[in-house]
Structure formats: C-alpha cells, structure tokens
C-alpha cells in the first residue's frame, strides 16, 4: 500500500458495532463467577483491565478516528461426550462436570458433596451441533470481520477433548460435521463481491517454536515482523493464496492438514503436536466516497477526460482461527523421546499464553508477550484491537479433573481481558494509481497521433528534398564520367610505353642470373654437408648431458630414501618396545578384571537363589570387598579423594561402581575374552548399562555397539546372543543409534540371529530391536532390502505371545511410516509390507485374543488401507471384512474412527462394499 494513512471509523460504523456489542454482552449471565471463591465484578462490557465506563456500551459517546470500542473476550465452554475407553474405565463414576446451559453455568465436582460453580458466555453440552457452536462462538466475529474489524477464534483445552474437531473438521463425509473454519469461509464468500473484494488465506503451524508454512512445507522458518509505528504483527514470508470459491479453500485445508505434525499417545491416537493458525485476509472496497473530479483538455480541444482526485477507501480486516495443541501431562500421555520434546515445547508456549492473559486480567504494567512466538502472534487477540472469541473444550472423565479445572480457570481469566476493537480503513492509492495510468495511456495515445502527423509531414519534405538532390547528383555524375574517360585514355598510353621498357630490362637481368647460378651451385652443396654434420654433433652432446643429469638425480633420491628408512626403523623399534610394555600391563589388568567379574557373577547367582528362598540380609557381600579394593587402588593413585570415596561407598549400585572404577573400555574389552563365562558376565554388565539412556552415548562412542553386533555372529552361546540382542534393542530407541545400527549391517545380523535362535526370549529381544528400527521414516527401504520384514515374519513361527506382540508392533510402526510418507507425497507405489507377503499374516491375526497383538495389527491394517494403491490387495486378501469389523466392534474409539474414515475415503473400497452390499 502506497500510504500508511488509516481510518478507524466511518459513518454509521461505530453505532452498528456498539449495537452488536450490546447484543453480545447483554444480560448479567455473561459475567463469570465461582461460588465461594473467586468472583469477577459484573460490567456491561464484560470486565477486563480497561474499566473506563460503567454504563451500557451504546450510551458511550461516538469514538474518534484513533479510538476503539471496548469489547471483552467472549468465552464458551464445550463438553466432549465420553469415549469408549471412558465408558469402560469410568463406568462406576459420574461425570466431573455438570452443565446448566439454560443459565450458562457449569458446576465442577470437587468431591462427592462439594461443587464449584462457574459462569460463561455460552455453555455447550455434548449434544450441541457444529452449527450451534459456530453461531454462538464464531459467527459474531465473522460478521465483525466483514465490517472491517480484526477477529480471532481460538480453541483451548486438554489433548483429545475435540479442539480440532470443533475448528478444522472438513465435513466431507457429513456436511453437518463441518467445523468453524469451513463455515466461516462459507459466510465470508457469500457476503463479499469477488469483482471488487478479495479474500486471501495463509495456513501456518507453530512447531517447536518455529513457524512453518503448511501450504509450502520447505518454508519452515518464517520470521515475525512487527511494525514499529503501529505495533501490528505480520508474517511477510508466509504463502498467501487468493480464494475464489469454497472448494479451493477446502482443498487448501486438506493440503495443510496433511503436512501438520501429529503423534500417537495414550490420550489420543492423532494428537496434534503443533499449533495450527489460519489467517483469512479480507479486503473490501467502500463505495460512494469519491466526490472531487478534475478535467484534462488537449491543446486542440478534441480530447477531454475526467478523473477523481480522492483515492477510493478500502477496509482491511483479518480473521485468525487458532487450533492450539492440547496441553498434556507426561505421566498420562506416555510421551517419550522426540514426542516428549514436542510436549515440552507445547506446554511452554501454552504456559506463556497463560501468563500473558493473567497479566492482562490483573492490569499488570508488563505483559510478557515476547516469551513465546505464540504470544507474539496473538498479541492483537488479547488486549489488542481484535474481537476475540475463545472456546474451551473439556472432557467428562473424573480421572482428568485436574486438567479440566485448569482449562476452566484459563477461560475464566480470559473473560477478564478487554480489547479495544477498531475499524481499519485506508485510502486505496493503488487503485488511484491504476486510474491515473489509464488516463496517462490516453494522453500518450493522443500524443502519438499528433507525433505521427508531424512525422508524416517531415517525411514528405524529406522526399522532395531527396528528389532535388538526386537530379543534381545525376548531372554532376555525367560530367565526372566524361572527364574520367579522358584521363583513363592518357593513362593507358603511358602504361604501354613503360611496359615495353621494363620487358627489355628484364631480359638482360635473366641472362646475368643464369651465369651466377652456374657458379654458386657447387659451393651450396658443400655448405649443406657441413651443416648436417654440425647438427648431428649437437644432438649427441645434448642426449649425453641429459643421461648424466638423470643418473645424478637417481643417486640423490636413493640416498634420501635410505636416510628416511633408517629413521623409520628406529621409530618402529621404539613403538614396538612401548607396545610390548603396554600389552603386559593390559594382560595384568584383564586377569584382575576376569577374577572380579567371575566373583560378581557368582555372588549375583547366590543372591538370586537366596531371594528365591526368601532369605534377607546383605545382597552383595563380596561386592563391598570389591569396591573397597577398588577404593584402595584409587587411594594409591590419589590420596586426596580417599575420604570422598569412603563416604560414597555403598551408595551406588555395584554395576555403577564397577563402571566408574574399572572403566567402560576395559569392560568392553572383556566381550572378546576367550573364556565363555567372562563373556557372559561382561555382556550382562553392558546390557544393564545400556538400559539407562545416560550411558547409551558413552557405550556407542567406546565401540560397544560394534562389539555387541560382533557377538551375534561370533558367539554360539544362546545366553550371550539373547543378552546382546536386548542391549541392541535398548540402543535402538535412539534415532542416531538406529542409523549406526543400519550402517554396520545390524539388520542382517539380527535376521541371522533370529533364523538360528530357538529360545522365545531371544526371539523377543531380536523382534523388539527390529521393531524399534521400523519406526524410523528414513530407514524404510534399507530395512526391507536387508531382510528386516522377512525376519519379523519368520519369527511368527515361534507362536509365543511376547514374540508375536513385538512382531505386530514392528509391522504397525512400518505401516504408519509408510502411510505418513504416502500422505506427504514422498512414497509412491504399493506397500513394501504387501510386497513381502505380510498381509495374509496381518489378516489372520487381526482378531487375535491377545489385546496388545490385536491393537497393533488393527492399526497396521488401517494405515495400509489409507493408501489407494493397496486397496486391490486389501480386497483380494479378505482384509476388507476385517476393516468393517474394526470400524464397528473395535474397543478403542480412535482405531474405530480411523477404520471408518479409511473405508469412507477410498473409492475402491467403497465400490467393493456397494458390490457386496456392506454398510459401514
């Protein structure tokens, strides 16, 4: 925009806004309160930190161009119905909340005899329709956006309580299930005129404190730009797409949802791991404002144009729809690894948002909006100039009463925040510029016509002058030709006379030359012979000099090589002596470590037998002596640390003491011992250390992973291979270790171990290691090429439930990674699981009696069916019937809904179901 001038109100805009605010804030029921605890003073504007008026908003004087209209943040609460898991687990307990929608109240059950009462702007029960939610929460905000005001609609709540369902549901299967995003765009497109107005959309996600473009995934680090004058926040690096119809908008939402991060947790199988932000920019022209004209007249009086001096006025507004990621407790969601880091980032950003709302609600002089990118993006929504509507989602389960109470209190504090809603109008200098350009083009065309007339006149005069010049040139040329012919005749006569004289002189010269050639012929032959002999002598002399120089260089080279060889021999002798002394020391230390490990193993076996007999007392009697011996050795090395070692003696586990006193490198060296018992005890120690995440990096850096992989091939002891496979499975929990295992041929070694093993526990360890590798998106093709899938399917012959559970988990992880890659467009073609003949086994065990096996198999089958390329194989193997059964009878609601969405979204499966007359 060429100008930064903006208008915040227009004729009739402020009364309409005031009337609308009266309709939204009418009645005392809009004031929140808690029985007996916290009570918010009632005010017509809804409370907040700007309490400058006490009467109704319509009674206020009309605001100036720079002033705003007060508007409190409106908060609605929505209750999610119980899911299948809660129906079973909480069957003997009542809901933790009680809704009274007719009086807009909510009661939170503190215990069996005490309730806490809260009031909200709207209370929506579990039976409230999507249309009802949109009309009471978002439609007033959308109407304000269409009138030129900024608006924000946001959902907040615990994970799995229906935030994404409320805001982002596309409603492709059921139009009644459309969310706020789809319905808001329908109202906007129906109200604007696409001839004069524009609607553009940006779709972003805030993931791990980085702003990423969901419409352009490579654009994954968008900067926030803040206007130093107005303080407005913008994202100039985000993709901005102009919307012309509802279908293109739904397609954009579908593309954005495919790129959004999600994970499977205990609370939600499709838990959002990022905050989704939809920005809808509306630009509308205000007609009837141009009243000044100016006229342009050509000099000849034939051209007249009229042009308005006043630029047209446009209203620019923005609707922000924010789908916050759900808050979660780690002990309940079961997040670990990278999912745990995502949960930490989500909770930190939500905590920063809560601090800002607390500061605004308490009229604090400092609001920490810069603590998080989320609070910077929502700066205008809370305490700014936008009309904001918040819907908090809660669940009925009494197990999550703490999270429900926290969500309710967040909504209560948000109701205290008051914004100053402002109308944003600007002069459209671009439109004025376009009109001036059109007028300029007309003037240029007129100028070109006049110039063409002038050029034609000049050309006529030039042609006349050219004719006169041509006539003068012809007369001059004729005279010149006549004079030239005269002089040429005289010249030719002079030439003939000179040629005759030159011929006579030439004949006399030829006679003289013939006589001289006869005399010099004999002399030239002798001179040529002398020259040839001299050249031969020069060549021979040069070749002899080159040979002498080359021989000298070779002699000097051999002398240098002899001196360098003598020096290397002396160095190698010194290194050999040093290595010999170190070897003797290492052999002595290895013998000591062997005796210590054997003693620990014997005592561990005695302890296990004593525990089995129920005896009590000291568990590791000789371990204390070993530790005291280690302390005595360290005391000899360093007398200053003796007191610390004696004080800390007995406080750490024996394995940790051995790790500190002996050293990891020495323990790993015992894995190559010739004594089988020593190797058994050493690999057990390494496996115990690998069970702790803090030790895994040290083990890998010291070469422990390579030693464990070597034991799978070099050892024939079943115990060693089982414990080594378990240690590798622990190391495979880390993504970096997974790539190292693949790089060292770990999958091939694990497959060979599985083919040779008969012990179910060994097979369980191997299957667990491969299952962990199956969860890495980057290793899919290599894992399959090295026989990982074949190895998993080969282990099902064992029939042991624990082995089958690990196999099912690995297949589920592999199928989920394939489904994610296919959705993002990086995976084409049929599933690798189907190509390796895993589908028959999946179908056979889809209804297994063991719940862990059945749950993983059902998830794998749903993920396979999501890719349309696999649909024909699904039908041919009879998996369609299992998908139908899962969508109807599965005990877990998330898996049941996933199967239902898969069946309804696949054209091939729908066609087969119609042919078989199956209803989903």
N, C-alpha and C positions, 0 to 999 in steps of 0.2 A: 504494500500500500504506500502510495507516494506521500501521504500525510499521516502524522500521528494524532491529528485532532479527532476527538471522540465526543459524542453526546450521550449522556446517561439518561435522558428522559425526553419524551416528546409529548405532543398534545394528546391528552387522553390516556397516556400510558400509565402514569402514576395512579390515577383513580382506579383503572382496571386492576392493577397489581394490588392496591390496597383492598379492593373488594375481594379479590381472590384470597389474600392472606386472612381476611375476616372469615371467609368460608372455611378455610383450613384450620384456623385456630379458635373457632367459636366453641364456647362451652367450657366449663371448668374441668371436664373429663380429660382434656389434653394435658393437664398438669400431672407429672409423675409424683408418686409418693410411696413410702414404705411404712407399714404400720409399726408404730412404736419406736422406729429407729431414725431413718433419715427422711425429711420432708422438704420438698422444694417449694418455695413460695410461688403461688399462682400469679400469673401475669398474662394479659391478653396476648402478648407477643410470644409467649411460650417460655419465658425465662431466658437465661444466658447471661453473659458478662456485660452486655450493653443494656442497662435498665434505665434508659433515659426517659421513658414515658410510662404512665400508669393507666391511661385511658385506652379505648379501642383504637386500633390502627387507623381506621377510617377517619377518626377525629383529628389526626395529626395534620399539620399544615403541609401543603404540597412541597416535596423535596426539590432542592435546587439541582442544577445540572451535575454538580460534583458530588452531591449527597446521595445516599442509598436509602432503601426502605428496609426496616428491620424485618427479619424473617428467621424464626427459630428452626433448628434442625428437627425434623419430624422423624419419629422412631416408631416402627411397627414390629411386633414380635410374632413369629410364626412357629407353630409346633409341628414337628415331624411325627407321623404315626410310628408305632412300634414295628420294627422289622422282625423277620422270622427268628433271628437269634435271640432278640429280647423277649419275644413271646414265650420262648422256652426257658431262658435263664431267669426272667423276672416274672414268671407265671404266678408266684405266690406273693408278689409285692405290687402295690399300687403305683400309679404314676407319681413322680416327684413334683409335678406341677398341676394346678387346677385353673382352668381358663374360665373367665366370665366375660365373653365378648360383648354382651349387651351393655355392660357398664365400662368396658375397656379396661378390665383389671385382670391381673394374674396373681395367683397365690402359689408361693414356693413352699413346699412341705419341708420344714426344718427337722421335725421328728413326728412321732405318731400323734402328738397333741398340740403342736405349735406350728403356725403358718405365718409366712411373711407375705404381705400384700403390696403389689406394685401396680402403678397405672401407666399406660402407654397411650400414644395417639391412636393406635389400632391394635387389636388383639385378634389374630387369625388362628383358628383351630386347625386340627389336622385334616378336616374335611373341606377347608377353603380351596376354591378352584384357582387355577392360574390366572384366569380373567379377573376374579375378585382381588387377588393380590396385586395385579398390575393397576387396577383402577384406584385402589386406596393408597398405594405406595408410590408408583412411578408416574401415573398419568398427570397429576398436577405439575410435576416437574417438567414433563414433556411439553405441556401447554405453555409453561413459562419460557422454555427454550424457544418455542415457535414465536413468542412475542418479543424475543431479543435478549433474554436473561440467560446466564450460565446456570447449569443444573447438574447435580450429582445424585446418582442412585447407587447405593453400596450395600453389600450383604456381608454380615459378620457372624461368626459362630464357630462352634466346635467342629472338627472334621467329621464328615458323614452326616451332618444334620440338614443337608438339602440346599446349600447356597448356590451351587452350580445349577441345580435343578430349577431353582427359583429364577435365576438370571439368564442362564445361557442355554436352556433347553430349546432345541430347534423345532420340535414337534413334527418331525417328518412322518412318523407312524400315526400320531394322534394330534390333530390340529389344536385340540383343547389343551394339550400339554405345552404349548408354546410359552417360552419364558419372556422376561421383561425386555431383553434385547430385541427379539423379533417383533414383539407387539409395539415397542416404542418406534421402531423404524417404519412399521406399517402406518402409524398415526402421522409421523413426520412426512412421509412421501404422499400421503393423501391430502395434506394441508398445503404443501409448497407447490409452486408453479415452476416446473423444470425449465421453462423458457427464460425466466428472469432470475430464479433462485438456484442455488447449488447446495448439494449435500455431499460431504466427503467424510471418509471413515479411516481411522487408524486403529490397529488392533495390536496390543503390546502385552508383554508379560514381564513382571519383576521377579527374576530368578537369581537367588544367591547374591542379592544387592547389585545385579546388573540388569539393565533394561534391554530386552530383546524384542525384535520385530517378528511377530507371528506370521505376517504376510511375506516376509523376506528373511528366512532363518539365518543366512550368512551375516546379516546386520545385527550382531549380538552384543553390541556395547554402545548404546545410544546415550549421548550426553544430554543433561538437563541444562537449559539456558534460561536465565532469569533476567527480565527486563529491569535495568537499574532504575528507571523512572517510575514505572507503574508497579513493579514487583511481580508481574504476571510470569508464570512458568510455562515454557513451551519445549517441544521436542522437535527441532527442525530436522533431525536425522531420520525421523520415522517415515515409513511409507504412507502416503496419503492417496486413497483411491476414491474417485467420484462415483457416487451411487445414482443409478438411473431407474432401477426397478428393484422390487423385493427379492427376486430370485438371485440376482447377483450379490445382494447383501448376505443372503443365507449361504451362498457358495463361499463367500469370504470367511464367514464364521466357521464353516466346516473345515476350510483350509487351516485357519488359525488354531482350532481345537486339535487338529492332527499334530501340530507342532508343539503343543503345550506339554510340559513335563507332568507326569503322573506316576504313582507308585502303588504297590500293593502293601497295605498294612493290616494289622489286626482289626482296626476300626473301619477300614474302607478299602475295597479292592482297587478302586480307581481314585485314590486320594490325590488331589491337586497339590503339586509341590511348588507352585508359583502363584503370584497374584496376577490375575488377568485384568487388563484395563482396556475398555472400548471407548474411543473418543469419536464422537459424531459432531462435525463442524457444520453449522447451518448458516448460510449467507443469504439474506432476503433483502430485496430492494423495497424502499419506501417511496411510493408514488405520490405525485401531486405537490412536490416541493419546489419545482423549478419555475420561477416567475420573472426572471430577467433575461432579455434577449439582446443580441447585438446583430447588426446587419453589415455585410460586406458587399460593396458595389465595385464592379470593374470600371476601368477608366473609360471604356467605350459605352458604358451604360447598358450593356446587354446582359450582364450577369449579376444576380443578387442572391445572397444566401443568408439565412437566419440561424443563429447559434445561441444556445443558452449559456450564460456566464456562470451560473451556480452549478456546482457539481452535484450529481444525484447522491442521495443518502441511502446507505445500506445498514442493516442491522446484522451484527455478527454475534452468534451465540454458540455455546459448546455444551453438549451433553456428555458427561463422563459416567460410564457404568463400570463399577469396580467389583469384581468377584474375588474377595480376599481368600487366600489359602486358609484352611482351618487350623485353629490352634489345637495342639495336642500335647498330651503327657507321654513322655518316652516310655514309661513303665506300662502304659496301656496300649500304645500303638505298636510297641515292639520294634521301633526303628533302630537300625544298626548300620554301620559302615557309612556309605555315601548318603543313604536315606536319613541317617542320624544328623549329618551335617546340614541337609536340607531343612530338617525340622528345627534345628537351632536357628538357622537364618530366618525361617518363617516366624518363630516365636519372638526373635529380637525385633523384627520390623513391626509386629503387632504390639509388642511392648512399647516401642517408640511412639506408635499411634495413640496408645492409651495414655502415655504421659502428656502428649500434646492436648488431648481432649480434657484431661484433668486440669492442665494449666489454664485452658480457655474457660472451663466451667468455674474455676476458682478465681477468675480475673487476675491471674498471675501476670506480673510485668514481663516475664520472659517465657516464651513458648518455644520449646526445643524442636523446631521443625527440621533442623539440619542433622538430626541424629540418624535419619534414615532417608533413603530415596523415596520410600513410600510416603512419608510425611511431607516431603517436598512436593511430590506430585499432587497431594491432596491439600495443599496449602490454601487454595481458593475454596475448598469444600467445607472446611471447618474454620470459622472465624473470618472468612473471606467474603466475596461478593456473589457467591453462587447459592441457588436454592438447593438444599441438600435433604435427601430422604434416605433413611437408614432402615434396613430390615434385619433384625437379629433372629437367627434360627436356633432353636433349641430342640433337644430330644427328651422323651418322657422317662427314660430309664433312671431309676434311683441310684444305679451304680455311678452315673456321671453327674451327680448332683452338684459337685464342686465346680465342674466346667459350666453347668447350666447357670449356677449362681453368678459366676464370673461374667458370663455373657449378658445376663440381665443387668448387672451393675454397670457394664460398659454402655448399654443402651440408656440407662438412667442418667449417666454422666453426659452422654451425648445430647440428651434433651435439654441440658442447661446451656448449650452453646448457641449463640445467636449470630447470624450472618447479616451483612448489610447488602441486600440484593440491589444490583444496579443494572440499568438498561444500557446496552452498548450500541451506540450509533456512530457511524463515521461517514465522512464525505468520500464518495467513490471517485477519486481522481483518475483512476484507470479508465473508467467509463467515459469521463470527460475528455481524457486524452485520446481515446478512440474516436470520439466525435470530432475533435479538432483535427485528427489525422484525416478523416473523411473530407472535411472542409478543405484541408490543405491539398488533398489529392485533386479536388475540383479546381482549385486555383492553379495548381500545376498543369492540369489538362488545358485550361484556358490559355495559360502562358505558352504551352507547347503549340497550340493552334496559331497564336499570334507569331510565334517564332517561325513556324512553318511558312506562313505568308511572307515574312521578311526574307527567309532563306530562298524562297522561290523567286522573289524579286532580284535578289543578289545573283542568283543563277542565270536569270535572263540577261542581266547586264554583262555577266562574265562571258556568256555565249556570243554576244555581239562584239565584245572586245576581242574575243578569240578569232572571230571571222576576219576582222580587220588586220590582226597580226598575221594571220595565215596568208592573206593576199600580199602583204609587204614581204614576208619571207620568201614566197614563190618568185617574186620579181628579183629579189636580191640573189636567190639561188641560181637563176638563169644567167645572170651577169657573171656570177662567180664561176660557173661551169665553163663558160666561153673563155674566160681568162685562164682557167686551169688547163684547158686543152692546148692552148697556145704554148704555155710554159712546158708542158709534157713533151711536145714535139722537139723543142730545143734540147731538152734533157736527153732524149733518146739518141739524138745525133751525137752528142758529146760522149755518151757511153760507148757507142760503137767505135769511136776513134781510140778511146782508152783501152778497150779490149784488144784491139789489134796490136797496140804497143806491148801490152802485158804478155801476149802469146809469144811474141818474138823473144822477150827477155826470159821466159820460162824454158824455152828450148835450149838456150845457151846454158842455163843453170843445170838442166838434166845431164848434159854432156859432162860437165865438171864433176858432178856427184858420182857418175859411173866410174870415172877414173879413180876417185878416192876410195870407193868400196872395195875395189880390187886390192888396194894397198893395205887396208886395215883388217881384212878377213883373217889373214894368218895370225896377226897379233891378238885378236879376240879369242881364238881357240886356246892359245897358251894361257891366257889370263883366267879362263874358266876352269882349267885343270888345277891351277894353283888355289883358287877359291874353294874348290871341293875338298882338297886335302886339308886346308886350314879348318873347315867346318867339322870334319871328322875328328880332328885332334881336340877341338873344343868339347865335343860331346863325350869323348872318352875321359877327359880330365874331370868333367862335372860328375859323371857317374861314379868315378873312384872317390871323389870327395864326399859324395852322399853316403857311400858304404862305410867310410871311416867314421863319419858323424853318427850313423846309426849304431855301429859297434860300441862307440864310447857311451852312448845313452843306455844301451842294454847293460853294460858293465856297472854303471852308476845305479841303475834300477835294482839289479841283483844285490848290490851292496846294501841298499836301503831295506830290501826285504829281509836280508839276513839279520840286520840290526833289530828290526821290528820283531822278527820271530824269536830272537834271544830274549827280548823284553817280555813277550807274551809267555814264554816258557817260565820265566822267573815268577810272573804274576800267578800263573796257574798253579805252580808249586805252593805258593803262599796260600791261595784259596783252598787247595787240597788239604793242607795242614789244618786250616781253620775249620773246614767242613768235618774233618775227622774228629776234632775235639768236640764240636757241637753234636755230632752223632753220638759220641759216648755219653754226653750229658743227657740227651733226649732218651737214650735207652735206659739210663738210670731212672729218669722221671717216669717213663712209661711203665717200668716194673713196679714203681711205687703206686702209680695210679691203678694198675691192674689189681694189686692187692687191696687197695681201698675200695674199688668198685665191687670186687667179689665179696668183701665184708659187708658193704651196704646191701647188696642183693640178698645175702644170707639172712641178714637181720630183717630186711623187708619181708622175706618169706616167713620167718619166725613170727614177725608181728602179725602178718595176715592169719597165720594159723592160730595165734593167741586170741586175735579178735574173733575168729570163728568160734573158739571155745568160750568166749565171753569173759576172758581174763582182763584185768585192768592193771594199770601201772605204767611204767615208763616204756614208751613205744620204741624208741631208737636208743638203746643203752650204749651201743658201740659207736653210734654216730656222734655222740658227745665227745667220746675219746678221739674220734677222727677230727672233729672240729677243734678240739683242744690241741691236737697235734699240729693242725694247720695254723692255729694261732701261735703255737710255739715257733713254727717255721717263720711266720711273718714277724714274730717278735725278734728273731735273729736278724731279719732284713732291716727292720725299722723299729727301734726301741720306743720311739715317741708315740706310736699308735697302739702300744700294748694295752693301755688302760681302756681305750675305746673298744678294742676287740674283745676284752674280757667282760666289759659291761654289756655288749650287744650279743654275747654268746648265748645261744639257746633261744633267741627271739625270732630267728628266721627259720624257714623250713630247711631240712637237710639238703634238698636239691639246690635251693638258692645259695646256701653256704658253699656247697661244692662248686657251683658256678662262679662265685666270687673268688674263692681261694685257689681253685685249680686253674680256671680259665677255660673259655669256650673252645679255643683252638686245640687244647690238649684233649678235651672230651671228644671233639670230632675226630681227632687222630686215632682214638680207640675204636672207631667204627671200622677201621681197616685192620684190626688186630687178627692174628691167626687163631687166637683162642675163641671158640664159638661162644662160650659163656660171657666172656668180656664184651663181645659184640652185642649180645642180647641185652646186657645191663646198660651198655653205653647208649644203644638206640632207645631204650626206655627213658633214660635221662633226657635225651634230646627231644623225645616226643612230649615229655612233661613240660620242658621249657617252651616248646612250640605252641602249647596250649594257651600261653599268655601272649597277648598282642605286642607287649613291650619288648619281648625277646625275639620276635619273628625277624625284624630287620637285621639284628645282630647275627642271627643264625644264617640268613641268606648271604650277608656280606662276608662271613667267615667261610663260605663254601659248604654250609650244611645242607642246602638243597641239592647240590650236586652229589654229595656223599649219600644222601637218602635215596636218590634216584639210582645210584650205582648199586646200592644194596638190593634193589628189586631184581637186578639181573645177576649179581654175583653171589647172592646168598640163596641157599636151598632150604634154610630153616623157615618153617611156616610162621613161627612167632616173630622172627625178625622182619619178614615181609609184611605181616599184619600191622606191627607197630610202626614200621616205616611208612606204610600207606596212610595210617592215621595221622602221622606227623605231616605228610604232604597235604592231606585234606585240610588240616588246620592252616597251613601256609597258603593254600589256595583260596582262602577267604579274602585275601588282599589282591586288588586288581593288578598291581605291579608284579607281585609274585606269580600271578596267573600267566602273564606274558613270558616270564622267565621259565616257568614250567613247560610252556609250549615250545619255547626256543630251544630247550635242551632235550626235546623228544619225550617229554613226560607222559603224554597221552599214549604213545606207542608202548612205553614201559609199563604203564598201568594196565593197558589192554593185555599184554603178555602175562602179567601177574594174575589178572582175572581168569585167563584161559587155563593157567596151571593150578590155581587155588581150588581147594575143596571145602575149606573151613568157611561157614557162613559169615563169621565175624570179619575174616579177611576180605571177603567179597563186599561186605557192608562198607568197610573202610575205603576200598577202591571205588565203589559206586559213589560214595559221598564226595571223594576228590573230583571225579569226573563231573558230577552234578554241579559242584561249585564252578567248574570251568565253563559249563553250559550257560551260565548266567552272564557271560561277557559277550557283548554285541560284536566286538572286533574279532573274536576268535572262532566265529561260527564255521566258516569254510574250512579253516585249518583243522579244527576239531573233528569235523566229519571226514576230511581227507585222510587223517591219521588213524581212523578207525574208532573214534570215541563213541559214536552212536552204535556201531556194531558191537562194541564191548558191552555197553549197557544192556542191549537186547540179549546178548549172550548170557548175562548173569541172571536173567529171569528163570533159567532152568533150575537154579537152586531152590526156588519156591519159598525161601524163608521170608516172613513178613517184613523184617527190617531191611533186607536187601531189596525187596520189591518197592518199599517206600522210598528208598534212595534213588532207585531207577526211575520211579514215577516223578520224583522231584526234579531230576535232571532233564527228563523229557519235557516237563512243564516249563522249566526255565528256557530250554532251547526253543520251544514253540512260542513263548512270549516274546523273545528277542526277534524271532522271525516275523511275528505279527507287527511289532513296532517298526522294523525295517521296511516292511511292505507298505505300511501306512505312510511313512516318510518318503517313499519312492526310491529308496536305495536297494530294495530287494525285488527282483523280478523272477518269474518262473515258479515252478512247483516247489513245495516244501522239501527240504533235504530229509526230513523225517519220513515223509512218504516215499521218497526215492530209496531209502534204506529199509523199507518194509516194516516200519514201526507202527503203521496204522492198524493192522489186524490185532496186534497185542493191545493197543490202546482201546479198541472197541471191545475186546474180550474182557478187559479189567475195568471198564468204565463204571460198572456197578459192583465193584469189589466190596466185600463185607468190611474190610478194614477202612476206617474213616480217613486216615492220612493218605492211603493209596488212592482211594476213590476221589478225594478232593483234588489231588494233583492231576489225576487223569482227566477229570471233568474240565479243569482249567486248560489243560493242553488241548483237548478236543475243541473247546470253544475258540481258542486262539488259532488253531489250524483252519477252522471253518470261516474265520473272518476274511481270509484271502480267497477271492473268487476263483483263482486258478486251481485251488484244491477242491472245489465243490464237486466235480465229477467223481474224484476218488472217494470223497466222503460218502457219496450216494452208492457207489459200487461196493464199498466195504460194509454197508449197512450202518454207518455211523449216524445217518440222518435220524433213525429211530432213537438212538441214544441222546442226540441233541434235543429232540422233542421231549423225551423223558426228563432230561435235566431242566428244561425250561418249565416243566410242570411240577416235578417232585423233589428237586434238589432242596436240601435243608438250608443251604446258605442263600440268602436273597441276592447277594451280589453276583454269584455264579449263575443263579437262575435268570436274573435280568440280563446278564451278558449273553447267555444262550438265546434268550428271546430276541435281543437286538440282532444277534448274528443271523438267526433264522429269517427275521423280517427284512433285513437289509440285503440279502443275497438273492438276486433274480433267479439263479439256477436252482437254489434250494426251494424258493417259493414255487417255481414251476413244478418241481417234483412233488411237493406237498399237495398242490392242487390236483396233480395226476393221481396221487394215492388217496386224495380226499382226507387229508390230515389237517386238523385245525390246531393252530398254535395258541 
